[in-house]
Amino acid sequence: MNNNSKDLSVGVERAIDSLGRLVLPKEMRNALNFQDNQVVNIKLFKNYIQVEKSIINCNFCDSQEDIIYHKNFPMCRNCLNELIEKFNK
């Protein structure tokens, strides 16, 4: 993470609760297009923590588009439809 002024467009102080939770401000979530229950990667560096969207790929074709889960198994809708067609024959 660079400390350029364009990287630090919004500064907000928040308290960490007794369970270690921190609320990301809605404006920041909106700016990054975070959805409810967004899966994120959290990385610890020497002086800071980085939070970023996880990139989820289909386990069959590696696509990142239109991902759904079945028993914690990510797949795209195209592969799901192919599986449905195959097992409906």
Z-matrix of the N, CA and C atoms (Angstrom, degrees):
N
C 1 1.454
C 2 1.514 1 108.55
N 3 1.291 2 116.79 1 126.09
C 4 1.450 3 121.30 2 177.19
C 5 1.516 4 109.34 3 -85.78
N 6 1.307 5 116.63 4 151.53
C 7 1.453 6 120.23 5 177.37
C 8 1.517 7 110.99 6 -97.71
N 9 1.319 8 117.61 7 37.66
C 10 1.455 9 121.94 8 175.29
C 11 1.515 10 109.38 9 -72.13
N 12 1.330 11 116.56 10 151.97
C 13 1.464 12 119.61 11 -179.29
C 14 1.524 13 111.93 12 -61.95
N 15 1.356 14 118.04 13 -30.09
C 16 1.460 15 119.18 14 179.52
C 17 1.525 16 111.95 15 -70.90
N 18 1.350 17 118.57 16 -22.75
C 19 1.461 18 121.79 17 176.47
C 20 1.526 19 111.48 18 -75.62
N 21 1.313 20 117.04 19 -26.55
C 22 1.462 21 121.22 20 -175.20
C 23 1.525 22 109.76 21 -109.68
N 24 1.321 23 116.58 22 62.71
C 25 1.450 24 119.77 23 -175.01
C 26 1.523 25 112.83 24 -76.00
N 27 1.337 26 118.78 25 -24.50
C 28 1.455 27 122.25 26 -178.74
C 29 1.525 28 108.42 27 -137.37
N 30 1.294 29 116.78 28 130.08
C 31 1.460 30 120.89 29 176.69
C 32 1.513 31 109.76 30 -119.81
N 33 1.319 32 117.11 31 126.05
C 34 1.453 33 122.48 32 -178.29
C 35 1.526 34 108.15 33 -139.27
N 36 1.307 35 116.99 34 138.22
C 37 1.463 36 121.02 35 174.08
C 38 1.511 37 108.91 36 -99.85
N 39 1.332 38 116.01 37 135.36
C 40 1.463 39 122.59 38 178.09
C 41 1.515 40 108.62 39 -135.04
N 42 1.316 41 116.82 40 152.60
C 43 1.462 42 122.21 41 175.95
C 44 1.526 43 109.31 42 -91.84
N 45 1.312 44 115.84 43 144.19
C 46 1.467 45 122.16 44 173.21
C 47 1.518 46 106.78 45 -89.92
N 48 1.344 47 117.83 46 129.12
C 49 1.463 48 119.91 47 -177.14
C 50 1.523 49 111.40 48 -78.97
N 51 1.318 50 116.64 49 179.38
C 52 1.473 51 121.55 50 -174.39
C 53 1.525 52 113.01 51 -66.00
N 54 1.341 53 118.30 52 -16.82
C 55 1.464 54 122.01 53 176.56
C 56 1.524 55 112.12 54 -96.13
N 57 1.341 56 117.14 55 4.30
C 58 1.458 57 121.12 56 178.21
C 59 1.510 58 114.25 57 85.17
N 60 1.330 59 116.94 58 12.89
C 61 1.465 60 120.52 59 -178.14
C 62 1.526 61 111.08 60 -87.72
N 63 1.314 62 113.36 61 149.17
C 64 1.453 63 122.06 62 177.79
C 65 1.521 64 107.80 63 -134.92
N 66 1.315 65 117.54 64 129.90
C 67 1.460 66 121.12 65 179.82
C 68 1.520 67 109.26 66 -90.22
N 69 1.337 68 115.91 67 125.44
C 70 1.457 69 120.28 68 174.02
C 71 1.524 70 107.72 69 -81.44
N 72 1.333 71 117.93 70 129.97
C 73 1.463 72 119.69 71 -179.05
C 74 1.527 73 111.98 72 -57.95
N 75 1.323 74 115.47 73 143.63
C 76 1.463 75 121.37 74 -177.98
C 77 1.523 76 111.71 75 -56.08
N 78 1.324 77 117.87 76 -38.53
C 79 1.460 78 120.80 77 179.91
C 80 1.529 79 110.90 78 -60.60
N 81 1.318 80 116.99 79 -38.46
C 82 1.470 81 120.62 80 178.85
C 83 1.523 82 110.56 81 -71.09
N 84 1.333 83 117.07 82 -42.62
C 85 1.468 84 119.99 83 177.98
C 86 1.521 85 110.64 84 -61.74
N 87 1.326 86 116.77 85 -41.84
C 88 1.466 87 120.56 86 178.18
C 89 1.522 88 111.07 87 -64.39
N 90 1.331 89 117.49 88 -44.18
C 91 1.460 90 121.23 89 -178.45
C 92 1.529 91 111.19 90 -60.99
N 93 1.335 92 116.53 91 -32.65
C 94 1.468 93 121.31 92 179.88
C 95 1.521 94 112.70 93 -95.77
N 96 1.340 95 116.34 94 3.12
C 97 1.460 96 122.38 95 179.62
C 98 1.530 97 111.96 96 58.21
N 99 1.326 98 116.58 97 39.22
C 100 1.460 99 121.03 98 174.71
C 101 1.520 100 108.43 99 -75.33
N 102 1.322 101 117.16 100 133.67
C 103 1.454 102 123.50 101 177.52
C 104 1.520 103 108.99 102 -97.46
N 105 1.341 104 117.16 103 167.50
C 106 1.466 105 120.24 104 172.75
C 107 1.522 106 108.40 105 -58.63
N 108 1.296 107 117.06 106 139.53
C 109 1.473 108 124.32 107 -179.77
C 110 1.527 109 112.54 108 61.85
N 111 1.320 110 116.95 109 27.01
C 112 1.463 111 122.04 110 177.47
C 113 1.530 112 109.36 111 -59.80
N 114 1.314 113 117.29 112 131.11
C 115 1.458 114 121.71 113 175.05
C 116 1.524 115 107.74 114 -82.34
N 117 1.322 116 116.77 115 130.15
C 118 1.459 117 121.38 116 -178.35
C 119 1.523 118 110.37 117 -128.69
N 120 1.322 119 115.02 118 156.02
C 121 1.455 120 122.21 119 170.10
C 122 1.517 121 107.14 120 -97.44
N 123 1.319 122 116.55 121 137.06
C 124 1.457 123 121.97 122 176.92
C 125 1.521 124 106.67 123 -120.16
N 126 1.324 125 116.07 124 121.36
C 127 1.459 126 121.63 125 -177.53
C 128 1.517 127 109.40 126 -119.15
N 129 1.316 128 115.88 127 135.31
C 130 1.456 129 121.94 128 178.44
C 131 1.514 130 109.45 129 -100.45
N 132 1.324 131 116.06 130 126.04
C 133 1.448 132 123.17 131 174.50
C 134 1.523 133 107.67 132 -113.60
N 135 1.288 134 117.15 133 179.91
C 136 1.463 135 120.52 134 -175.90
C 137 1.530 136 112.22 135 -57.39
N 138 1.330 137 117.29 136 -47.02
C 139 1.463 138 120.31 137 -174.04
C 140 1.522 139 114.84 138 -118.12
N 141 1.327 140 118.24 139 4.20
C 142 1.459 141 118.87 140 -177.27
C 143 1.518 142 110.83 141 -158.10
N 144 1.320 143 114.81 142 166.67
C 145 1.463 144 123.66 143 175.13
C 146 1.518 145 107.30 144 -114.23
N 147 1.325 146 116.53 145 136.65
C 148 1.467 147 122.01 146 178.23
C 149 1.520 148 108.76 147 -111.28
N 150 1.328 149 116.31 148 131.11
C 151 1.465 150 122.44 149 177.34
C 152 1.523 151 107.06 150 -118.20
N 153 1.335 152 116.65 151 126.91
C 154 1.457 153 120.52 152 178.74
C 155 1.513 154 109.86 153 -144.61
N 156 1.328 155 115.93 154 156.66
C 157 1.457 156 120.51 155 177.69
C 158 1.522 157 110.04 156 -60.61
N 159 1.309 158 115.77 157 139.39
C 160 1.460 159 120.18 158 171.72
C 161 1.517 160 108.37 159 -78.84
N 162 1.293 161 116.02 160 143.17
C 163 1.452 162 120.66 161 175.41
C 164 1.520 163 106.78 162 -96.74
N 165 1.317 164 115.64 163 115.25
C 166 1.459 165 121.86 164 -177.30
C 167 1.524 166 108.34 165 -104.13
N 168 1.314 167 116.27 166 127.15
C 169 1.465 168 122.22 167 179.65
C 170 1.514 169 110.22 168 -112.85
N 171 1.320 170 115.39 169 150.26
C 172 1.453 171 121.93 170 172.40
C 173 1.526 172 108.16 171 -63.48
N 174 1.314 173 116.38 172 133.79
C 175 1.472 174 119.79 173 179.86
C 176 1.518 175 113.27 174 -70.85
N 177 1.333 176 117.53 175 -14.28
C 178 1.459 177 120.52 176 -179.64
C 179 1.527 178 112.57 177 -94.73
N 180 1.341 179 117.04 178 -49.22
C 181 1.467 180 119.95 179 -172.30
C 182 1.532 181 113.62 180 -117.51
N 183 1.314 182 117.69 181 -3.28
C 184 1.470 183 123.41 182 178.39
C 185 1.526 184 113.66 183 73.87
N 186 1.325 185 118.24 184 8.84
C 187 1.462 186 121.63 185 178.06
C 188 1.524 187 109.82 186 -66.53
N 189 1.328 188 115.94 187 152.40
C 190 1.461 189 121.57 188 175.38
C 191 1.531 190 111.08 189 -109.57
N 192 1.324 191 116.65 190 4.32
C 193 1.463 192 121.84 191 -175.76
C 194 1.526 193 111.81 192 -94.10
N 195 1.326 194 116.06 193 136.24
C 196 1.466 195 123.34 194 171.11
C 197 1.533 196 112.19 195 52.92
N 198 1.326 197 116.40 196 52.62
C 199 1.470 198 122.11 197 -177.73
C 200 1.522 199 110.08 198 -80.74
N 201 1.326 200 115.57 199 134.48
C 202 1.458 201 123.23 200 172.20
C 203 1.521 202 107.39 201 -127.09
N 204 1.309 203 116.84 202 166.86
C 205 1.465 204 121.29 203 -178.25
C 206 1.516 205 110.78 204 -120.93
N 207 1.309 206 114.90 205 143.24
C 208 1.461 207 122.17 206 168.12
C 209 1.516 208 106.40 207 -131.35
N 210 1.334 209 116.35 208 114.12
C 211 1.469 210 121.93 209 -178.02
C 212 1.531 211 111.01 210 52.01
N 213 1.334 212 115.58 211 50.60
C 214 1.475 213 123.54 212 179.67
C 215 1.516 214 113.33 213 61.43
N 216 1.306 215 117.22 214 24.04
C 217 1.457 216 122.87 215 -178.94
C 218 1.528 217 108.22 216 -113.48
N 219 1.344 218 118.66 217 109.76
C 220 1.464 219 119.60 218 -177.04
C 221 1.526 220 112.89 219 -77.09
N 222 1.322 221 115.50 220 135.78
C 223 1.467 222 120.67 221 174.10
C 224 1.519 223 108.13 222 -150.38
N 225 1.327 224 115.00 223 153.01
C 226 1.470 225 118.88 224 177.78
C 227 1.531 226 108.76 225 -83.70
N 228 1.309 227 115.14 226 161.35
C 229 1.470 228 119.63 227 -178.69
C 230 1.524 229 111.84 228 -64.53
N 231 1.327 230 117.31 229 -32.49
C 232 1.467 231 119.39 230 178.15
C 233 1.528 232 110.97 231 -61.53
N 234 1.323 233 116.87 232 -46.81
C 235 1.470 234 119.68 233 178.98
C 236 1.522 235 111.00 234 -66.72
N 237 1.326 236 116.71 235 -38.54
C 238 1.462 237 119.49 236 176.71
C 239 1.519 238 110.39 237 -59.65
N 240 1.336 239 117.25 238 -45.48
C 241 1.466 240 120.73 239 179.42
C 242 1.522 241 111.05 240 -62.92
N 243 1.328 242 117.72 241 -38.91
C 244 1.472 243 120.55 242 176.56
C 245 1.521 244 111.04 243 -61.91
N 246 1.333 245 116.66 244 -42.19
C 247 1.474 246 120.20 245 178.06
C 248 1.523 247 111.09 246 -63.55
N 249 1.309 248 116.18 247 -43.62
C 250 1.469 249 120.06 248 179.65
C 251 1.529 250 110.52 249 -60.61
N 252 1.329 251 115.81 250 -45.41
C 253 1.468 252 120.34 251 178.28
C 254 1.525 253 111.10 252 -60.70
N 255 1.322 254 116.53 253 -43.79
C 256 1.459 255 120.44 254 -178.47
C 257 1.533 256 111.36 255 -62.31
N 258 1.327 257 117.72 256 -42.43
C 259 1.454 258 120.07 257 -176.19
C 260 1.523 259 113.26 258 -85.27
N 261 1.305 260 117.44 259 -8.73
C 262 1.465 261 121.02 260 175.62
C 263 1.520 262 112.40 261 -90.78
N 264 1.320 263 117.16 262 -2.11
C 265 1.473 264 120.24 263 -179.77
C 266 1.500 265 110.66 264 -78.83
